[in-house]
Amino acid sequence: MNATAAIGVTGLGVMGRNLARNFARNGHTVAVHNRSVGRTRALVEEFGHEGTFVPAETAEEFVAALERPRRLMIMVQAGEVTDAVIDEFAPLLQPGDMIIDGGNAHFADTRRREAALREKGIHFVGTGVSGGEEGALNGPSIMVGGSSESYDVLGPMFDSISAKVDGESCAAHVGTDGAGHFVKMVHNGIEYADMQLIAEAYDLLRQVAGYTPAEIAEVFQEWNRGRLGSYLIEITAEVLAHTDALTGQAFVDIVTDAAGQKGTGRWTVQTALDLGSPVTAIAQATFARAASGQRELRAAYAGLPGGTTPLLSRTEAARFTSQVEHALYASKVIAYDQGWKMIQDAAAEFGWKIDLGSVARIWRGGCIIRATFLDRIRAAYAADPELVSLLGEMEFAMEITDAQVPWRETVASAARRGIPVPAFSAALSHYDTLRAERLPAALLQGQRDYFGAHTYGRTDRPGAFHTHWAEPGRPETSD
């Protein structure tokens, strides 16, 4: 077989098939391979008119079809399946060739694989691809990890297939080894928080303001024209406006209230704990999904007392809707800020040099959390690459200041009525924790020293100290 393909895609599920088509549509000759030969043949038969495909039935044929340096993209299930595919293809490759993992791999696995393949002279490129099947076909957001040498080769290809905003590509090299998959993981964690916050806003408008799903859809449509403009707000309006064809009821009322997850939100929370990065809004959103699926536990709590839920008058409802908009916006800013800080913490831990403004740039299009205010986040980091928090930027800080009363009133109103708002509450508590002049952690340090002699710091002198609690009157000692 002649080596004519600029890139190869193995694993032709929905995402792999659509990425292969995207490459072909943009003028790249694409070798395609799947463990089941039928999928390879079906792709070529159905979409062969979109570009040039080179079908391969065996691993050897697939590799032989690729131009040097070979660019082999694997789109298979994360975990052991990915390792098996790498083990199958790596022996057929040569130094300088590249294996690109475009799946939702855990970044720690990517770091391990990159180190192992680097010893063989093969570039392993962990690549986060966001936007689902539509994005894969029409332009995703692409977060590329791995060596700068591999990106010199792959960058133009990824630019050609990525989403475009204001003429700019939504693809970037974010860092070495596992950085690409790490940034994609955090993207998904922010996505969990964003979706939960939106769901809580809907629940408040329904249970407090008394709006119907169709009326709330109109509210979200209006919000989407303003500072909350985003893909998730847009599709939420469509979901709420949708009527179930079988029953004629509002679609949202015939859907079970137990949300699933594929694990990336959980990975974000687990990794944040390892890093000591306080992503509380993301964590509460993840736990809210877990709680929604606990049917037996929810049944045990059913019927227990809670708050009262009197509906507001129409005039009061309009005012409350404005409060919820402020609360949603402020909470979203906090959730995104938590994600950006987590990326900063990881970069320091793993030695990555991540351009945070570039992350905002490539998330403006193609991905699930694309939103109007990402342009402002990009500008904030362009003005100050060392920015510790989004609230260090004047406009975001002013908006959070303006949101203080409505944000707190919204959370308080939910508490009085017994309506769960775990993500709203977590975002507000995070804000109050970080702005507090002094935290009760001082008492925690005293407790830890009492039961475990863990020592504590003092405000009036340096060093670590321990109090002899069992012997009253004895002074503190410095370690």
Disulfide bonds with the S-S distance in Angstrom:
none
